[in-house]
């Protein structure tokens, strides 16, 4: 989603919709942030790839070749957290921040 929309736009447009639909906002926030992280690593936006290139001095072409396994892992995590919210919410529940 971050490839199509700017991150602030995503939050300003989608969060009120989720709140109106009665979706758990903590879980929704975790899913949105994970999706934005995937978007930050995908070309053409790829902001994190440009940051890594600048910090390490590695050319973008080398970074682009090494990124696909990480993107697949992030997508798997997004799917798991989306369909099994307890994976992401057990820490806030254990800390007493949200009720079970």
Secondary structure, 3 states (H helix, E strand, C coil): CCCCCCHHHHHHHHHHHHHHCCCCHHHHHHHHHHHHHHHHHCCCCCHHHHHHHHHHCCCHHHHHHHHHHHHHHHHHHHHHHHHCCHHHHHHHHHCCCCCC
